[in-house]
Amino acid sequence: MTRNGERQIIKAEHVNGGRGYILKEALLKSEELGEHCKMFTLVTIPAGCELGYHQHHGETETYYILHGEGIYNDNGKEMPVQAGDVLFCKDGNGHGIKNSGEYDLSFVALILLV
């Protein structure tokens, strides 16, 4: 178990070549993830920033958008996204996301090993 306000928030700049920075807050401790879960993290992208395009090999990644709006790059195809949307990047594919709004874009990111 982790509690709000007790988890460490990490600022990462130019992630995967993206503009600006993102904030990452691991929602579970590494020992709680299990053998098939690589990451379960709250990601916040400030206005004007982005998480650059990247590919996944041997894993999948799902984003569940909590707040804000953005542009999601799904293998080179861009589409608008907003709170409530769920995005899935399967093994061997690539994706990225940028904040296109004036407020923070926040989502839960889940990486599972295949």
Secondary structure as UniProt FT lines:
FT   TURN            4..6
FT   STRAND          9..13
FT   HELIX           15..17
FT   STRAND          21..26
FT   HELIX           30..32
FT   STRAND          37..45
FT   TURN            47..48
FT   STRAND          50..55
FT   STRAND          59..67
FT   STRAND          69..74
FT   TURN            75..76
FT   STRAND          77..82
FT   TURN            83..84
FT   STRAND          86..89
FT   TURN            91..92
FT   STRAND          94..99
FT   STRAND          105..113
//
